[in-house]
């Protein structure tokens, strides 16, 4: 797997962790999850910046935010009991389809 995608996957993982901690921090009233927010977002932006050495900003941001939305929705369902309706699931399916279209069919994904 090319280095850019390794960095991007790590950035998504950090962002997902940080956002999950944001929910658990309860408006920054719980210290441990609050520290997790800072670590998560610092790591996410660090690896996002490294990814930008290899891929264009629009493509990186589309994949980073799209995968983040899907993963956070799944974590919200499992960890916080937040339910998704059919429209939300369909919308997330379209996000994933868009990411696939970008990477499989677009020349923009190549730097």
Backbone bond lengths (Angstrom), bond angles and torsions (degrees), N, CA, C in turn:
res aa  C-N    CA-C-N  psi(-1)  N-CA   C-N-CA  omega(-1)  CA-C   N-CA-C  phi
1 X - - - 1.453 - - 1.538 108.28 -
2 X 1.329 117.25 131.17 1.466 119.40 179.96 1.536 111.99 -60.76
3 X 1.314 114.13 149.60 1.465 121.72 -177.64 1.525 112.66 -53.28
4 X 1.318 117.68 -39.96 1.471 120.84 -177.89 1.524 111.01 -58.20
5 X 1.316 116.84 -41.40 1.470 119.69 -177.83 1.521 111.96 -74.70
6 X 1.320 116.84 -30.44 1.468 119.71 173.74 1.525 108.86 -63.55
7 X 1.328 116.91 -47.29 1.467 120.96 178.01 1.533 110.72 -60.33
8 X 1.316 116.53 -41.62 1.467 120.40 -178.32 1.529 111.48 -66.04
9 X 1.303 117.36 -41.88 1.469 120.81 177.86 1.533 110.22 -63.58
10 X 1.325 116.93 -41.38 1.467 120.23 177.77 1.529 110.14 -64.41
11 X 1.331 117.25 -41.10 1.470 120.96 177.87 1.526 110.81 -60.42
12 X 1.317 117.23 -43.77 1.470 121.13 178.57 1.526 110.49 -63.47
13 X 1.329 116.70 -40.47 1.471 120.35 179.15 1.529 110.90 -62.87
14 X 1.328 117.14 -45.43 1.466 120.38 177.98 1.526 111.08 -62.84
15 X 1.327 116.49 -42.93 1.470 119.91 -179.23 1.526 110.95 -64.29
16 X 1.306 116.46 -40.75 1.459 121.16 178.48 1.529 110.23 -63.96
17 X 1.312 116.64 -43.60 1.464 121.21 177.07 1.533 110.79 -61.02
18 X 1.333 116.60 -48.34 1.465 121.00 -179.01 1.514 113.02 -61.89
19 X 1.318 116.64 -41.34 1.463 120.20 179.47 1.525 111.37 -68.92
20 X 1.310 116.82 -37.79 1.469 120.31 175.81 1.520 110.65 -63.17
21 X 1.317 115.99 -41.09 1.471 120.11 177.04 1.524 111.08 -65.56
22 X 1.321 116.93 -32.32 1.462 120.80 178.86 1.527 110.40 -60.15
23 X 1.310 117.29 -42.45 1.472 121.00 176.74 1.527 109.81 -64.29
24 X 1.329 116.58 -44.28 1.464 120.99 -177.09 1.529 112.79 -72.34
25 X 1.336 117.73 -22.00 1.471 121.16 -178.04 1.524 112.74 -70.78
26 X 1.321 117.75 -17.12 1.465 123.43 178.89 1.537 111.43 49.04
27 X 1.311 114.52 68.11 1.471 123.22 179.81 1.528 111.57 58.54
28 X 1.308 117.16 39.05 1.468 125.41 177.35 1.519 112.86 62.26
29 X 1.326 117.25 30.25 1.466 120.81 177.41 1.526 111.94 -94.77
30 X 1.325 117.81 -9.61 1.461 121.91 178.92 1.520 108.23 -113.49
31 X 1.349 117.77 117.03 1.461 121.35 -171.29 1.536 115.59 -61.58
32 X 1.311 119.05 -46.03 1.460 120.17 -175.75 1.525 112.66 -63.82
33 X 1.333 118.87 -48.90 1.468 117.62 176.39 1.536 112.44 -64.51
34 X 1.324 117.00 -30.42 1.467 119.78 177.65 1.525 110.61 -64.44
35 X 1.319 116.89 -41.04 1.472 120.65 175.49 1.526 109.49 -63.94
36 X 1.337 116.78 -38.63 1.464 120.80 176.58 1.513 112.51 -60.60
37 X 1.331 117.05 -37.00 1.474 121.00 176.83 1.528 109.67 -60.60
38 X 1.324 116.32 -49.14 1.471 120.80 -178.27 1.532 111.11 -62.16
39 X 1.315 116.72 -46.35 1.467 120.51 179.50 1.528 110.28 -64.23
40 X 1.325 116.26 -44.12 1.460 120.36 -178.59 1.518 112.99 -60.78
41 X 1.324 116.41 -48.37 1.461 118.30 -177.54 1.526 112.42 -75.19
42 X 1.322 118.26 -33.58 1.472 120.08 175.32 1.525 109.87 -62.65
43 X 1.324 116.49 -46.59 1.464 119.74 178.08 1.514 112.18 -63.75
44 X 1.323 116.27 -40.51 1.466 120.05 -179.65 1.520 111.11 -61.01
45 X 1.324 117.12 -47.53 1.463 119.24 -178.01 1.524 111.93 -71.55
46 X 1.321 116.97 -31.52 1.470 119.69 176.29 1.534 109.74 -62.00
47 X 1.324 116.49 -52.32 1.465 119.60 -178.07 1.524 112.15 -71.39
48 X 1.327 117.45 -28.27 1.459 120.31 173.88 1.531 109.46 -64.19
49 X 1.324 116.54 -42.61 1.466 120.50 178.07 1.530 111.02 -62.85
50 X 1.323 117.42 -40.42 1.462 120.31 177.70 1.525 111.17 -63.99
51 X 1.311 116.62 -37.68 1.466 121.51 178.89 1.526 110.43 -62.87
52 X 1.329 116.32 -35.41 1.468 120.42 -177.31 1.521 113.45 -68.24
53 X 1.323 117.47 -9.92 1.465 119.95 173.58 1.531 110.79 -70.69
54 X 1.329 116.72 -20.42 1.460 121.27 -171.95 1.522 114.72 -117.94
55 X 1.316 117.49 -28.25 1.464 121.22 -175.03 1.522 110.38 -127.50
56 X 1.333 118.27 153.60 1.462 121.33 -179.84 1.525 112.64 -69.16
57 X 1.314 115.96 148.30 1.461 123.81 -175.68 1.522 113.19 -53.52
58 X 1.317 118.40 -47.94 1.461 121.06 -176.52 1.517 112.23 -60.78
59 X 1.314 116.85 -41.42 1.461 121.26 179.83 1.526 109.77 -69.06
60 X 1.321 117.02 -45.94 1.466 121.30 -179.49 1.520 110.25 -60.40
61 X 1.309 116.72 -46.84 1.464 119.82 -176.87 1.526 111.40 -67.37
62 X 1.324 117.41 -37.88 1.466 120.42 178.76 1.531 110.56 -62.06
63 X 1.308 116.89 -45.66 1.461 120.42 -179.31 1.525 110.15 -68.99
64 X 1.331 117.16 -46.02 1.471 122.24 -177.98 1.526 111.07 -59.42
65 X 1.312 116.25 -49.83 1.464 118.96 -177.92 1.530 111.56 -72.16
66 X 1.327 117.47 -39.02 1.457 120.42 -179.41 1.521 112.33 -63.76
67 X 1.316 116.72 -48.63 1.464 119.30 178.12 1.525 111.00 -65.84
68 X 1.327 116.26 -36.99 1.466 119.97 177.36 1.520 111.60 -59.75
69 X 1.324 117.33 -42.28 1.467 121.63 179.20 1.527 110.41 -60.92
70 X 1.299 116.37 -46.67 1.463 120.59 -177.78 1.525 110.49 -65.54
71 X 1.334 117.56 -47.74 1.467 120.24 -178.76 1.523 112.10 -64.54
72 X 1.330 117.07 -40.14 1.463 119.85 179.07 1.527 110.45 -66.46
73 X 1.304 117.79 -38.09 1.467 119.87 176.94 1.526 110.62 -61.96
74 X 1.320 117.01 -41.00 1.464 120.47 177.96 1.530 111.85 -66.97
75 X 1.322 116.68 -41.89 1.470 120.14 177.16 1.521 110.34 -65.35
76 X 1.329 116.92 -40.31 1.463 120.45 176.84 1.516 111.47 -59.26
77 X 1.309 116.39 -39.08 1.462 121.18 178.29 1.523 111.21 -66.82
78 X 1.335 116.55 -49.52 1.465 121.08 -174.25 1.528 112.06 -76.08
79 X 1.321 117.25 -48.75 1.467 120.87 -171.86 1.523 113.67 -86.55
80 X 1.331 117.33 -32.33 1.460 119.98 -172.88 1.529 113.39 -117.29
81 X 1.326 117.63 2.12 1.461 121.34 177.36 1.518 114.04 67.98
82 X 1.317 118.37 24.26 1.462 121.69 -179.56 1.528 109.28 -86.38
83 X 1.300 116.51 117.83 1.472 122.78 -175.38 1.520 111.89 -84.85
84 X 1.316 114.87 149.89 1.456 121.98 176.36 1.517 108.80 -113.68
85 X 1.333 116.78 138.96 1.457 119.29 175.23 1.533 109.00 -91.29
86 X 1.310 115.39 177.00 1.458 120.76 -176.85 1.522 113.41 -59.73
87 X 1.327 116.37 -38.80 1.467 119.74 179.96 1.530 111.00 -64.72
88 X 1.324 117.28 -38.79 1.469 120.82 178.68 1.526 110.40 -65.63
89 X 1.311 116.37 -43.26 1.466 120.25 178.69 1.532 110.36 -64.33
90 X 1.318 117.05 -42.48 1.463 120.62 178.10 1.527 110.94 -62.96
91 X 1.327 117.22 -43.16 1.455 120.75 178.32 1.515 112.19 -61.09
92 X 1.320 116.86 -40.99 1.464 120.14 178.40 1.526 111.24 -68.64
93 X 1.326 116.02 -33.23 1.465 119.37 173.74 1.525 111.11 -62.62
94 X 1.319 116.45 -38.73 1.468 120.37 177.26 1.525 111.62 -67.27
95 X 1.339 116.52 -36.58 1.466 119.78 176.23 1.525 109.66 -61.00
96 X 1.334 116.53 -48.00 1.461 120.02 179.43 1.525 111.09 -63.22
97 X 1.324 117.07 -38.51 1.466 120.22 176.91 1.522 110.59 -63.11
98 X 1.317 116.95 -40.02 1.463 120.72 177.72 1.521 112.16 -62.48
99 X 1.322 116.84 -41.08 1.465 120.58 177.81 1.529 109.80 -62.79
100 X 1.321 116.81 -42.67 1.463 120.06 178.13 1.524 111.63 -63.31
101 X 1.327 117.31 -42.51 1.468 120.69 178.53 1.524 110.20 -60.32
102 X 1.331 116.97 -44.30 1.461 120.40 179.47 1.521 110.70 -58.35
103 X 1.319 116.16 -47.74 1.464 118.96 -173.23 1.518 114.48 -81.66
104 X 1.300 117.84 -26.15 1.452 119.09 -178.45 1.520 113.34 -94.37
105 X 1.318 117.93 -28.16 1.461 120.01 -172.32 1.525 115.20 -118.62
106 X 1.316 118.66 -20.33 1.467 120.31 -174.54 1.520 112.14 -93.25
107 X 1.309 115.22 135.98 1.465 120.32 172.96 1.532 111.22 -76.98
108 X 1.322 117.72 -12.76 1.467 121.45 179.84 1.514 112.74 -66.63
109 X 1.330 117.66 -22.98 1.462 121.34 -177.49 1.517 111.96 -74.95
110 X 1.306 116.62 -9.89 1.473 120.17 178.09 1.507 109.09 -97.30
111 X 1.305 116.91 136.77 1.468 120.68 -177.46 1.495 110.10 -104.77
